Amino acid sequence: MSIEQDDVLSALAEVRDPNTQSRFVEARAIKRVSTKSDSVAFDLEFAYPASASDHDTVRAAAETAVRKLPGVKKVTVNIVNKIAAHAVQRGLKPLPGVKNIIAIASGKGGVGKSTTAVNLALALSRMGAMVGLLDADIYGPSQPQMLGLVGEQPRVNEAGEMQPLRAHGVQVMSIGFLVETDTPMIWRGPMVMQALDQLLNKTAWEGVDYLVVDLPPGTGDTQLSLAQKVPVTGAIIVTTPQDIALLDARKGLKMFEKVDIPILGVVENMSLHVCSQCGHETHIFGSGGGEQLCVDHGVEFLGGLPLELSIRELADGGNPSVVGAPDSYAAERYRAIALRTAIKVGERARDMSGKFPNIVVQHT
């Protein structure tokens, strides 16, 4: 009795992604099925950087399911993480060398946006993705300090492009590499946009799966122009549970909605403080605000982050929590948020702009 491809797909119908519970067959993630006498082989693709343990879990489930088919004695499952480029705003194309841009934004300053951005970038890198980090906060670039790159300058290649610096495996670019640390950026909007355009488009990004962009705080002209001109896959809003911060976070969320940039989710920073002496938990800035914001706007709550002294100390020292204290509760939370972010990106429609040929109409 011959084994057909449809039989294999039917057998795999209930094999699910352990992180999302979605069926791989329905997601069309089963590729290149081949059958020969008593053996079956196929590829199974994750749309995000799944862990080795996730691979092992899925491989075992897939092999068990296919072995139930009559006559099957050997099953070969090749599992890969295939991070694709996903759709961006209409009229824009993905950046060369970059598959997906994730904008990290906040309605106001002081909510921990930059610390969140750098730790998410590092977490995505630790998951096995190729990651870049663009410090787009022209007025207050902080990523050079957080990544131990103060005083470093990028080299320029033969094509006139800046080579991104590297820290902890992440490609990094910031205006902070090009100006003196104490130099104030007294620039108006057009100059800021020109600088951001240079940083984004004149940097030789190399095979980046996710480019995390640390946006300036607020919802002014600079943020709006950036949202309209930069090909963004999705945005994350960072807030605190405080009512004042949530008011501005709503404005940031609505700004992205108006320019057709999907919201991947909301991160609530400084959600909870645990006393290092007695272990007492205190919601210093209130509780539940970020979750309610998500309910009100129909977006996902990606997770909450603690208010801890070590988060600040490690970032100031150039070794953010994900790399400086990988076993800490904070690092665990950053990794969980990074995983949900990658999954959300993987669920977006793929970019198909490179699949279609240019159509030229000629008079003959």
N, C-alpha and C positions, 0 to 999 in steps of 0.2 A: 504494500500500500504506500503510494507516494505521499510525501508531505508537501502541502501547498502553502504559499505565503499567507493566504487568508486564514489558514488553520493556525499558523503561528501568531498572527495578530489577534485572533479570537482568544487564543490561550493567554495572551498578555493583556487582555482587556482590563483586568482588575489590578494590574501592577501599578502602584501609585508612588508619586514623589513623597518621601517621608516628611518633607518640610511643608508641602502645600496640600497634600492629599489629592492632587490632580492626577488623572490617568494619563500615562505616557502615550498610549495609543490615540486617545482623543486629542492630545496636544501635537500629534504627528511627530513625536520625538523618537520613534522607532525607524531606523534607516537601514538601507542596504541588507535586507533579509535575503539569505541564501540557504537553500536546502539541497543536500546531497545524500541520497540513500537514507542512512540512519542518523545523520548529523544536521544540526541547525546552527547558523551563525547570524548575528545581526549587531548593529550599532545602536546604542541608546544614548541620547543626548540630553544633558542638563543645559538649560538656558542661562545658568549662572554658575559661579564657582562653588559647586557642591564639594563637601569634604570627602576624604577617603572612606570614612565610616559610612557615609551616605551611599557611596558607590558599592561598598560591600553589601549593605542591606538590600539595595535594589538588585544587585547581581544575583544574590541568593534567591530572592523572590521570583525573579525572571526565570532563572534556571529551573526552579521547582515547578513553575507553571508550565513551561514548555516540555519538560520531561514527562508530563502527564499525557502528552500526545502519543498515540499508538505508533510504535516503531522507532521512537526517538531514543537514542542511546548517548549522544554527545551534544552538548549545548555550549556554544562559545558566545559570550556576551562582551562586547567591547564598549565600555562606558567612557564617554568624554564630556568635558565641560566646554560647550561651544557658545561663547559670548558673541552675539551678533550686534551689528549696528541697528539701532532702532529709530523709528520715525521722529522727526523734529517738527518745528513750526512750518507751516506752509510757506513756500517761497525760499526756504533755506535748505542747505545741504550739510550733511555731517562734515566736520572739520577733517582735513587730511591727517592721517596718522592717529585719529581719535574715533573710536566707535560710538561712545556715549558720553554726553556731558551731563553731570548732575550738579545743579545749582544749589548751594546752601545759603539760605536767606533768613533774614529776621526783620521784623517791622521796626525794631529799635536796637540800639547798641547796648552792650552790657549783659546780654543773655547767654553768653558762652558760645556764640556761633562759630568763631574761628577755632576754638578748642574742639568743638564737635566736628568741624570739617576735617581737621588734621587727623583726629582719631578714627573717623570713618574711612579716610583715605588709607591709613595704615592698616586698618582691619581688613579692608578689601584686598590690599596687597598680601596680607598674611593668609588670606583665603586662596591665594594662587593667581589672582588677576594681575594684569599689567595696569598700573595706576599712575595717573598724573595728578598734581595739585597745583591749581592756579590761584595765587593770592590776588584777587581782583579788588581788594580794599586799598585803593590808591592813597587815600588820606591816612590810613593807619595800618600799614602792612605789618602783620605779626608772625607770619609763617617762618621767616628766616630765624627768628628767635626760638620759636617752638621746635624747629627742626635742627637747631645747632648749626645754622649756616650763616650767621652774622659775619659780615666782612667778605663773604665769598662773592665772586662775580662770574657770570656765564661766559663761555667762549663763543665766538662767532665762527660758523663753518664757511666753506667756500661759497655757498649759496647766499650768504648774508643772513642766515638764520641763527638765532641764539640757541645754544645747546642747553637744555634744562639741567640744572644741578640735580644731584641725587642724594637722598637721605633715607636710610632704612628701606631701600629698594623702591622708593617712590620718586618719580620725576617731578621736579619742583621749579616753578617760575614765579617771580614776584618783583614788583617795582622796588622792593627793598634791597634787591641785589644791585640796582642801578643808581641809587642815590645814597648819600651819607645818612647814617642812622638818625642823626638829630636834625636833618633838613626837613622843614615843613613843606608839604605839597600845597602851595597856595595857587590852585588851578581852578579854572571855571569848567563847566560841563564839557564843552567841545574838546578841551585839552585832555580831560580825563578819558573821554571816549577814544581819542586818538591813541593815548597810552595803552588802554586796554586792548584796542585792536592790534597794536604792535605786539603786546605780550601774548595774545592768543594766536595770532596768525603768523607771527614771525618767530615762533618757537618751533624747533624741530622735534615735535613730539614723536616718540618711537613706539608704534604698535600699542597704543593705549586702549585698554578696554573701557576704563572709566576715568574720565577727567573730572575731578571734584573741583568746583569753582567756589571759592570763598568770596561771596559777594559783599559789597559795602552794606552797612545797615541802612534801613529806611526804605522808602517807596517813592523817592524823588525822580527827577529827570534822568539821572545817571542810571538808576536801576531799571527804569522803564526802557531806556534806549538799549541797554545791555540785553534786556529780555527780548527785544525786538530784533536784534542783530546777531545774537549768538545762538547757534543751533543747539538748543537744549532738549535733552530727552525727557527730563523731569526735574522738579524742584522739591526740596525739603525745607519746611519752615521750622526754625528753632525758636522756642519761646520758653518762658518760665511759667509756673502756675499763677503768678501774680496777675491781678485784674488789669493793671496798666499795661503790662507786657502783652497780654492777650488781646487788648484793644488794637495794638499796633500789628500783632501777628495776623489778625483778621484782614487788615488792610493789605499786608503783603500777600496773603493768600488770594485775595480778590484781584490784586494786580496781575498775578500769574494767570488767573482765569481769563482776564480780559485779553491777554496776548496769546491765548491758546497753548500755554505751557501746562502740562498735567502736573498735579501735585502728587508726588510719590507718598507723602505722608508728613506727619508732624512729630517732632522730637521735643519732649518736655525736659529741659535742663533744670538742674537744682530742684528736683522733685522732692527729695527727702534727705534729711541730714541725720546721720546716726552718730551719737556721741561716742567719741573714742574712749571715754573714761567709764561710762556706765551702760552704753549700748542703747540708751533711750532714743526713740525715733521722733523727729520733729519735722513737721511740714512748715518750714520757715516762711515760704512764699505762698502758702495755701496748698490746696490739693484738688485734683480732678479737673483743673482748668483746661489743660491740653486735650484731655479726652473729650471734654464737652465741646471744645472747638471742632474736633474731628466729627463728632455726632452732628453738629449744626451744619457742617459743610460737606458731609458725606465723603470724608477722606480717612485714610488709615492712621491710627495712632501707632507709630513705629516703636515707641518705647520711652521710658523715663530714665533720667540719669541722676545720680546722687550728687549732693553738694559735699565735696570732700576736699580737704586741704591738699592731699597728695596729687589730685588732678592738676591743680594750679602749680604746685612745686615741680612736678615732672615736666609739664609743658614749658615752664620758664627755663628749665634746665636743658631743653632740647631733646628730651626723651619722653614724649607723651605716654599716657597710661598704657596704651595697647602694646608698646614696645618696652616701656620703662618698668611696668608692673603687670606683666601679662596674666598673672594668676589672680589679680585683684577683681573685686566685684565690679568696679567701674569698667575695666577692660572687657569683662564678660558682657556687660550691657552694651558697650560699643560694638562688640562683635555681633551680638544678636541684632542690633539695629542695622548694621552693615549687611547682614544676611537678608533681612527683610527688604532692604533697599535694592539689593541685587535681584531678588526675586521679583520685585515690583517692576524693575527695568525689563527683566526677561519676559514679563507678561505684556509689555507694550508691543504694538505692531512693528514689524521689522521694516527697516529702510529698504525700499526697492528701487531707489533712484538709479543705482548702478546696473540694474537688471535689464533696463529697457534701452534700446538703441536710439540714437538721435535720428529723427525723421527729417529728411531734407526734400523739399518739393522743388523739382527743377522743370523748366520749360523745355520740352523736347520738340 
